[in-house]
């Protein structure tokens, strides 16, 4: 008997979803690390104990560069977490592997470009276009999920 993991890994769509989801989670960790590094470099700490450890209470303050990093991370959470749900359910619908891979790839690239545009302050509309393109794939998956589940509602 094969394990449940072996059977799941035979599902090409699920494997693709797992691959791109893992890249996105790692990207979120990188943004969190960048945020911490910018905090240290700019001496802008959110908590008094961190400020005290790094020079004094005067460093318990906000900084525009730290806030930009935090907004990029917040935007990731607002968009990647729904993708994780939608992509997992979409994978269960047995879509064509190439079409599913296209959805996952476009979302992943859109989020990577969005983060780069956010952190490097690239000119508009780079960030907005990256956001919109990524969201189109989520909307597509959500619509397909709704169409597949409506008869059972």
PAZAPA-4460 file (N, C-alpha, C; in steps of 0.05 Angstrom, whole numbers, plus 32768, in hexadecimal, padded with zeros to 4 digits):
% residues 153
    n_x    n_y    n_z   ca_x   ca_y   ca_z    c_x    c_y    c_z   seq   type   mol
   8011   7FE8   8000   8000   8000   8000   8011   8019   8000     1      X     A
   8009   802C   7FF0   8017   8046   7FEF   800B   8058   8005     2      X     A
   801C   8069   800F   8013   807C   8023   8002   8092   8016     3      X     A
   7FF3   80A1   8026   7FE3   80B7   801D   7FF5   80CC   800F     4      X     A
   800D   80D0   801A   801F   80E4   800E   8027   80DB   7FF2     5      X     A
   802C   80C1   7FEE   8034   80B8   7FD3   801D   80BC   7FBF     6      X     A
   8004   80B7   7FC8   7FED   80BB   7FB6   7FE9   80D9   7FB0     7      X     A
   7FED   80EA   7FC4   7FEB   8107   7FBF   8000   8110   7FAB     8      X     A
   8017   8105   7FAD   802D   810E   7F9C   8029   8104   7F7F     9      X     A
   8017   80F2   7F7A   8011   80EA   7F5F   7FFF   80FE   7F52    10      X     A
   7FF2   810F   7F61   7FE0   8124   7F56   7FF2   813B   7F4D    11      X     A
   7FF6   813D   7F33   8008   8151   7F28   8000   816D   7F30    12      X     A
   7FE6   8172   7F31   7FDC   818D   7F38   7FE3   8193   7F55    13      X     A
   7FDF   8180   7F67   7FE5   8184   7F83   8003   8188   7F87    14      X     A
   8014   8179   7F79   8031   817D   7F7B   8039   8199   7F72    15      X     A
   802D   81A2   7F5C   8032   81BD   7F52   8029   81D2   7F66    16      X     A
   8012   81CE   7F71   8007   81E0   7F86   801A   81E1   7F9E    17      X     A
   8023   81CA   7FA7   8035   81C8   7FBD   804F   81D6   7FB8    18      X     A
   805A   81D3   7FA0   8073   81E0   7F99   8071   81FE   7F9A    19      X     A
   805D   820A   7F8C   8059   8227   7F8B   8051   8232   7FA6    20      X     A
   8041   8224   7FB5   803A   822D   7FD0   8052   822F   7FE2    21      X     A
   8064   821B   7FE0   807C   821B   7FF0   808E   8233   7FE9    22      X     A
   8091   8238   7FD0   80A0   8250   7FC7   8094   8269   7FD3    23      X     A
   807A   826B   7FD3   806D   8283   7FDE   8071   8286   7FFC    24      X     A
   806F   8270   800A   8074   8271   8027   8091   8279   802D    25      X     A
   80A4   826D   801E   80C0   8275   8021   80C4   8293   801B    26      X     A
   80B6   829D   8007   80B7   82B9   8000   80AD   82CA   8017    27      X     A
   8098   82C1   8024   808E   82D0   803C   80A2   82D0   8052    28      X     A
   80B0   82BA   8056   80C5   82B9   806B   80DB   82CD   8064    29      X     A
   80E2   82CE   804A   80F7   82E1   8042   80EF   82FE   8048    30      X     A
   80D6   8304   8042   80CC   8320   8048   80CD   8325   8066    31      X     A
   80C6   8311   8076   80C8   8315   8093   80E5   831A   809C    32      X     A
   80F7   830B   8090   8114   830F   8097   811D   832B   808E    33      X     A
   8115   8333   8076   811C   834E   806C   8111   8363   807F    34      X     A
   80F8   835F   8088   80EC   8373   809B   80FD   8375   80B4    35      X     A
   8106   835E   80BF   8116   835E   80D7   8131   836C   80D2    36      X     A
   813D   8367   80BB   8156   8373   80B5   8154   8392   80B2    37      X     A
   813E   839A   80A5   8139   83B7   80A2   8135   83C4   80BE    38      X     A
   8126   83B6   80CF   8122   83C0   80EB   813D   83C4   80F8    39      X     A
   814F   83B0   80F6   8169   83B3   8103   8179   83C9   80F7    40      X     A
   817A   83CB   80DC   8189   83DF   80CF   817F   83FB   80D5    41      X     A
   8165   83FF   80D6   8159   8419   80DA   8154   841F   80F8    42      X     A
   8159   840B   8109   8155   840D   8126   8138   8417   812B    43      X     A
   8125   8408   8121   8109   840E   8124   80FA   83F5   812E    44      X     A
   80F6   83F4   8148   80EB   83DB   8154   80CE   83DF   815D    45      X     A
   80BE   83CB   815B   80A2   83CC   8162   809E   83C9   8180    46      X     A
   80B0   83BC   818E   80AD   83B6   81AA   80C3   83C3   81BB    47      X     A
   80BB   83CD   81D2   80CF   83DA   81E3   80E7   83C8   81EB    48      X     A
   80E1   83AE   81F0   80F7   839C   81F8   810C   8399   81E1    49      X     A
   8102   839A   81C8   8114   8398   81B2   8125   83B2   81AF    50      X     A
   8117   83C8   81B3   8125   83E2   81B1   813A   83E4   81C7    51      X     A
   8133   83DC   81DF   8146   83DD   81F6   815F   83CC   81F0    52      X     A
   815A   83B5   81E4   8170   83A3   81DD   8182   83AE   81C8    53      X     A
   8177   83C0   81B8   8186   83CB   81A0   818B   83E9   81A2    54      X     A
   818E   83F3   81BA   8197   840F   81BC   8186   8421   81CE    55      X     A
   816D   841A   81D3   815D   842B   81E5   8141   842F   81DB    56      X     A
   8130   8439   81ED   8114   843C   81E7   810E   844F   81D0    57      X     A
   8121   8461   81CA   811D   8474   81B4   811A   8465   8199    58      X     A
   8123   844C   8199   8121   843C   8180   8107   842B   817E    59      X     A
   80F6   842F   8192   80DB   8423   8190   80CA   8437   8180    60      X     A
   80CB   8433   8165   80BF   8447   8153   80B9   843A   8139    61      X     A
   80AA   8448   8129   80A4   843F   810E   80B8   844B   80FA    62      X     A
   80BB   843D   80E4   80CD   8447   80CF   80BF   8441   80B4    63      X     A
   80C0   8454   80A1   80B2   844F   8088   80BC   8436   8078    64      X     A
   80D5   8430   807A   80E0   8419   806B   80D6   83FF   8079    65      X     A
   80D6   83FF   8093   80CC   83E7   80A2   80AE   83E3   809C    66      X     A
   80A0   83FA   809C   8083   83F8   8097   807D   83EE   807A    67      X     A
   808E   83F5   8067   808B   83EB   804C   808E   83CD   804B    68      X     A
   80A3   83C3   8059   80A7   83A6   805B   808F   8398   8068    69      X     A
   8085   83A4   807D   806F   8399   808C   8056   8398   807A    70      X     A
   8051   83AD   806A   803A   83AD   8058   803D   8398   8042    71      X     A
   8055   8394   8038   805A   837F   8024   8053   8364   8030    72      X     A
   805C   8360   8049   8056   8346   8056   8038   8343   805C    73      X     A
   802B   8358   8065   800E   8357   806A   7FFF   8351   8050    74      X     A
   8008   835E   803A   7FFB   8358   8021   7FFE   833B   8018    75      X     A
   8015   8330   801E   801A   8314   8018   8006   8303   8028    76      X     A
   8003   8308   8042   7FF0   82F8   8052   7FD3   82FB   8048    77      X     A
   7FCC   8313   803F   7FB1   8317   8035   7FAC   8309   801B    78      X     A
   7FC0   8302   800C   7FBD   82F6   7FF2   7FC6   82D9   7FF0    79      X     A
   7FDC   82D3   7FFC   7FE7   82B8   7FFA   7FD6   82A4   800A    80      X     A
   7FCD   82AC   8022   7FBC   8299   8032   7FA3   8291   8023    81      X     A
   7F94   82A3   8016   7F7D   829A   8006   7F86   8288   7FEF    82      X     A
   7F9D   828E   7FE2   7FA7   827D   7FCD   7FAB   8261   7FD7    83      X     A
   7FB6   825E   7FEF   7FBB   8243   7FF9   7FA1   8233   7FFC    84      X     A
   7F8C   8240   8005   7F72   8232   8006   7F67   822C   7FEA    85      X     A
   7F66   8241   7FDA   7F5B   823D   7FBF   7F6A   8228   7FAF    86      X     A
   7F85   822A   7FB0   7F95   8217   7FA0   7F92   81FB   7FAA    87      X     A
   7F90   81F7   7FC4   7F8C   81DC   7FCE   7F71   81D0   7FC5    88      X     A
   7F5C   81DF   7FC7   7F42   81D6   7FBF   7F41   81D2   7FA0    89      X     A
   7F4C   81E5   7F92   7F4E   81E3   7F75   7F5D   81CA   7F6C    90      X     A
   7F71   81C3   7F7B   7F81   81AA   7F74   7F6F   8191   7F76    91      X     A
   7F5B   8192   7F87   7F49   817B   7F8B   7F35   8178   7F74    92      X     A
   7F32   818D   7F64   7F1F   818D   7F4D   7F2A   817E   7F35    93      X     A
   7F43   8176   7F36   7F51   8168   7F20   7F51   8179   7F06    94      X     A
   7F5B   8192   7F08   7F5D   81A2   7EF0   7F73   8197   7EDF    95      X     A
   7F74   81A0   7EC6   7F8B   8199   7EB5   7FA5   81A2   7EC1    96      X     A
   7FB8   8190   7EC4   7FD1   8198   7ED2   7FDF   81B0   7EC6    97      X     A
   7FE0   81B3   7EAC   7FED   81CB   7EA1   7FDE   81E4   7EA7    98      X     A
   7FC4   81E4   7EA7   7FB4   81FB   7EAE   7FB8   8202   7ECB    99      X     A
   7FB7   81EE   7EDC   7FBB   81F3   7EF9   7FD7   81FE   7EFE   100      X     A
   7FEB   81F2   7EF2   8006   81FC   7EF5   8008   8219   7EED   101      X     A
   7FFB   8220   7ED7   7FFA   823C   7ECD   7FEF   824E   7EE3   102      X     A
   7FD8   8246   7EEF   7FCC   8256   7F04   7FE0   825A   7F1B   103      X     A
   7FEC   8245   7F24   7FFE   8246   7F3B   8017   8257   7F35   104      X     A
   8022   8252   7F1D   803A   8261   7F15   8035   827F   7F13   105      X     A
   801F   8286   7F06   8019   82A3   7F02   8014   82B0   7F1D   106      X     A
   8006   82A2   7F2F   8001   82AE   7F4A   801C   82B2   7F58   107      X     A
   802D   829D   7F57   8047   829F   7F65   8058   82B5   7F59   108      X     A
   805A   82B7   7F3F   806A   82CC   7F33   805E   82E8   7F39   109      X     A
   8044   82EA   7F38   8037   8303   7F3F   803E   830C   7F5B   110      X     A
   803E   82FA   7F6E   8044   8301   7F89   8061   8308   7F8D   111      X     A
   8073   82FA   7F7E   808F   8300   7F80   8095   831C   7F75   112      X     A
   8089   8322   7F5D   808C   833D   7F51   8080   8352   7F63   113      X     A
   8069   834C   7F6F   805C   835F   7F81   806E   8366   7F98   114      X     A
   807B   8352   7FA4   808D   8357   7FBB   80A5   8367   7FB3   115      X     A
   80B1   8360   7F9C   80C8   836E   7F92   80C1   838C   7F8D   116      X     A
   80AA   8390   7F80   80A1   83AB   7F7A   809B   83BA   7F94   117      X     A
   8090   83AD   7FA8   808A   83BA   7FC1   80A4   83C2   7FD0   118      X     A
   80B6   83AF   7FD3   80CE   83B4   7FE2   80E2   83C7   7FD4   119      X     A
   80E3   83C6   7FBA   80F5   83D7   7FAB   80E8   83F1   7FA2   120      X     A
   80CF   83F4   7FA9   80C0   840C   7FA2   80C1   8412   7F83   121      X     A
   80BC   83FC   7F74   80BB   83FF   7F57   80A3   8411   7F4F   122      X     A
   80A6   841E   7F38   8092   8431   7F30   8077   8423   7F2A   123      X     A
   8062   8432   7F2E   8047   8428   7F28   8045   8426   7F0A   124      X     A
   8035   8413   7F00   8023   8401   7F0E   802E   83E5   7F12   125      X     A
   8048   83E2   7F14   8055   83C7   7F16   8048   83B6   7F2C   126      X     A
   8046   83C1   7F44   803B   83B2   7F5A   801E   83AB   7F56   127      X     A
   800F   83BE   7F4C   7FF2   83BA   7F47   7FED   83A5   7F32   128      X     A
   7FFC   83A6   7F1D   7FF9   8392   7F08   8000   8376   7F12   129      X     A
   8015   8374   7F21   801D   835A   7F2C   8007   834F   7F3F   130      X     A
   7FFC   8361   7F4F   7FE6   835A   7F61   7FCE   8350   7F51   131      X     A
   7FC6   8360   7F3D   7FAE   8359   7F2D   7FB1   833F   7F1E   132      X     A
   7FC8   833A   7F12   7FCC   8322   7F03   7FCA   830A   7F16   133      X     A
   7FD7   830C   7F2D   7FD5   82F6   7F41   7FB9   82F1   7F4A   134      X     A
   7FAA   8307   7F4F   7F8E   8304   7F58   7F7D   82F7   7F43   135      X     A
   7F82   82FC   7F29   7F72   82EF   7F14   7F73   82D1   7F16   136      X     A
   7F8A   82C6   7F1D   7F8C   82A9   7F1F   7F7C   829F   7F37   137      X     A
   7F7C   82AE   7F4D   7F6C   82A6   7F64   7F4E   82A7   7F5D   138      X     A
   7F46   82BC   7F4F   7F2A   82BF   7F47   7F22   82A8   7F35   139      X     A
   7F34   82A0   7F23   7F2F   828A   7F11   7F2B   8270   7F21   140      X     A
   7F3D   826B   7F34   7F3A   8253   7F44   7F21   8253   7F55   141      X     A
   7F1B   826A   7F60   7F02   826D   7F71   7EE9   8268   7F60   142      X     A
   7EE9   8273   7F48   7ED2   826F   7F36   7ECF   8251   7F2F   143      X     A
   7EE5   8244   7F29   7EE4   8227   7F22   7EDB   8217   7F3A   144      X     A
   7EE3   821E   7F52   7EDA   8210   7F6A   7EBC   8214   7F6E   145      X     A
   7EB3   822C   7F6B   7E96   8232   7F6E   7E86   8222   7F59   146      X     A
   7E8F   8222   7F40   7E81   8214   7F2B   7E80   81F6   7F31   147      X     A
   7E96   81EB   7F3C   7E97   81CF   7F42   7E86   81C7   7F5A   148      X     A
   7E83   81DA   7F6D   7E75   81D3   7F86   7E58   81DC   7F87   149      X     A
   7E50   81EE   7F75   7E34   81F8   7F75   7E1F   81E2   7F73   150      X     A
   7E23   81CD   7F63   7E0F   81B8   7F61   7E0A   81AA   7F7C   151      X     A
   7E1D   81AB   7F8E   7E1B   819D   7FA8   7E11   81AF   7FBE   152      X     A
   7E0D   81C8   7FB8   7E05   81DC   7FCC   7DE9   81DA   7FD3   153      X     A
***
